């Protein structure tokens, strides 16, 4: 009886095993669907944000070039740009709730590509076809490389998904890999801040490394906040947990300090350098934080990781080529052009310029204010003596300089 029943038991267990195997592809397809939703939201957000910033810039330029007395915030163009900017940032924020952190962060290259394309389309100068291609060949190559890198990032990005519940976030927060990562990051941040503040090391790499370290914590908290909001919308309330408000406060604080260091960098260096170097450093730091905190690459095979890294490198190269082709601002030359002075002859045609005497005075050239100088340094007058003729016909010198003492 037992021998006769064993085949029937084996046949009854076979469909269950088959059903269990068929569930895994469905889960993978759903996770890839979430990756696609998150990637599309991020691309849409960065694209709309780039259009919004260029629209606001166009509003400022249009007001500066016209006699319109209105302020920029009273124009419809500027408010349209602000609305699109908020919409784009909401799209990027919501994308963190669907896709892994290491996939969303590198997609910010879309904003650089969009800005380059918008700048080429709305260019005001007229170029010949050969000059246009020669001038913007690096931008075209960079856009192509950035698009290829973005495709590789979306295709071979990490596929780890878990619900952003308070329990999962707390478990990741106290894990030893993240604690070790935080210790190293705090030490590096303090060293960089010491050299930047105390040693006056105002190098662009140091400032943007500070921005990148703060930005890595910003994106970690953004994903936690966005994920917990999504889980709450789906029916499991997470907004009553203390970890949600801890992440929210950390997100706001790191974003504010990140914007402060970015503002300081923009005062010292060109925006093109900040865009390229900042994108590379911030993306690298954010991917490292995502891999350590959320374990984005856990369970991924070597091929997917290598192709993802290749996509990042191609996107880095594309952004570097796009920003390298931008015009550098002409530095301020402290001299007065003679043609700007009414009634004066234009001396620049002969290569002559009046250079300033950069001392304590704000005057230019020889027109120096000497009111505060001691009396001994005041210039002496040269009284002219009339020519006197002697009786013998010997003529005296035409003029004689009288020496003045300090009392005179």
C-alpha positions, 0 to 999 in steps of 0.5 A, a space after each residue: 500500500 505504501 509502495 502504491 501510494 508513493 507515485 501518487 504523492 510524487 505526481 501531486 507534488 510536481 504541479 506545486 513545484 512547477 507553480 513555485 518556479 513560475 512565480 519568480 519570473 512574474 516577480 522579476 517582471 514586476 520589479 523591472 516594471 518598477 525600474 522602468 517607472 522610476 527611470 521614466 519619472 526621473 528622466 521626465 523630472 530632469 527634462 522638465 527641470 532643465 526646460 524650467 531653468 532655461 525658461 526662467 533664464 530666458 525671462 531674465 535675459 528678456 527683461 534685461 534687454 528691454 525697457 520693461 520696468 516690471 520685476 522678473 516675478 511679475 512675468 508669466 514666463 518666470 512663473 511658468 518656469 517655476 511651475 515646471 521646476 516644481 513639477 520636475 522636482 516632484 517627478 524626480 522625488 517620486 522616482 526614488 520610491 519605485 527604482 533603486 537609488 543607484 539607478 536614479 542618481 546617474 540619470 541626472 545626466 539627462 538635465 545636462 543633455 537637455 540644457 545643451 540641446 536647448 542652448 544649441 536650438 535657441 542660440 542667437 548667433 548665425 553660424 555657417 554649417 562648417 563653423 557650427 559643426 566644428 564649434 559644437 562637435 564636442 556637444 554632439 558627441 557628448 550628447 550621444 555618449 550620455 544617451 548611450 550611457 543612460 540606456 545602459 544604466 536603465 537596462 543593466 541597473 540594479 533590480 533590488 526592491 523592498 518596501 520602505 517600511 520603518 522596520 526595514 529602514 531602521 534595520 539598514 540604519 543600524 547595519 554594520 556596513 552602513 555604520 562603517 561607511 558613515 564613520 569613514 564619510 564623517 572622517 573624510 568630511 571633517 578633514 576636507 572641511 578643515 582644509 577648506 576653512 582653516 587652510 583656505 584650500 579653495 580647490 574645486 575638487 575639495 568643495 565639490 567633494 563636500 557637496 558630494 558627501 552631503 548629497 549622498 546622505 540627501 539621496 539616501 534620506 530622499 528615498 526613505 521619505 519617498 518610499 515611506 510615503 508610497 507605502 502609506 498611500 498603498 495602505 500601510 501607514 508609515 508616517 507615524 513612525 519616528 524614523 520618518 521624521 528623522 529622515 525628513 529632518 536629515 534630508 532638509 538639513 543636508 540639502 541646505 548645506 549642500 546648496 550652501 557649498 554649491 553657492 560658494 563654488 559658483 562664486 569661485 569657478 565656472 558653472 561648466 566645471 561645477 556641472 561636470 566635476 560635480 556630476 561625477 563626484 556626486 554620482 559616485 558618492 551616491 551609488 556608494 551610499 546606495 550600495 551600502 545602505 540599501 544593498 542595491 547590488 546584492 544578488 546581481 551577477 558580475 555581467 550586470 554590474 560591469 555593464 552598469 559601471 560601463 554605462 556610468 563611465 560613458 555617461 561621465 565622459 558624455 557630460 564632460 564633453 558637453 560641459 567642456 564646450 561651453 564658453 568661458 566667461 571673460 575675466 574682468 580687465 581693470 582698465 578704462 577704455 579711452 573711447 568711453 570718455 567723452 571728448 577723448 581720442 580712441 587710443 585702442 586702435 594703436 594698442 594703447 590703454 590706460 592701466 590702473 594703478 592698483 594701490 590703496 586708491 580707487 583712481 586710475 592711472 596718474 589720477 591718484 588721490 593724494 589727500 591723505 599723504 603727508 605734506 612732505 610728499 606733496 609735489 613742489 611747484 616750479 616757479 618760472 623766473 623771467 629771463 634776465 639779460 646782463 650788460 655783457 650780453 650773457 644770457 641767463 638760463 630761461 628758468 630757474 628751479 627754486 628749492 623748497 624746504 619742508 617749512 615752505 
